[in-house]
Amino acid sequence: MDSIAGDDAAVAAALTAVRSGGVAADPEIKEDLMDLMFPCPEDLRSLAARTFDRLLNPAENEWYGLWALSNGIDQVAAEFEPYRQALSRS
């Protein structure tokens, strides 16, 4: 996964988790998120959950590699965790 696609995928998956109602929106995006109304059927929630799994898998993953090189992958994984948990409960 290239780094730009990874960033876009992370945002989309996080928005899906928030829209699913299982996690609170980050204050920085909360106002903007309220303008984004979209349904969150089970297949979309499942895809979002798989997105986090893929982002955190180092195989053929430029996005992961760049975070790992900067010693930030553990922090990113921790920041993703509330969203991953919300998607697993929904």
Secondary structure, DSSP 8 states (H G I E B T S, - for coil): --HHHHHHHHHHHHHHHHHTTSS---HHHHHHHHT------HHHHHHHHHHHHHHT--TT-HHHHHHHHTT-HHHHHHHHHHHHHHHHH-
